[in-house]
Amino acid sequence: MKSSREKPEYSLIVSPEAQADVVDILQFTLEEWGLQQAEKYQGVLDNAFSTIHHNPHLGHKRPDIQAEYRAFQAAQHIIVFRTEKKTVYVVRVLHSCMDFARHISGQG
């Protein structure tokens, strides 16, 4: 695996929906389990974003979302993304129990 200090081959774009998902996840974690756990979970999500940024082919396909999307697990959440040329587009960050088809349809 490449070092996080190396410049990745791909650029990373996080959709406004995915950004809002992360804010909601961290707010919920803060309210339910406190600041220390929220900071820890933010680290988990940051590491997962870095991993797909450097290695976008690590994600896997899911039968409940369109074929162009890949999924990468980060603790209890799944980062849903697609790659196009040399760009990774993160479209959502969803809890693993959510209805992916409902939350992903029509995402760019």
Secondary structure, 3 states (H helix, E strand, C coil): CCCCCCCCCCEEEECHHHHHHHHHHHHHHHHHHCHHHHHHHHHHHHHHHHHHHHCHHHCECCCCCCCCCEEEEECCEEEEEEEECCEEEEEEEEECCCCHHHHHCCCC
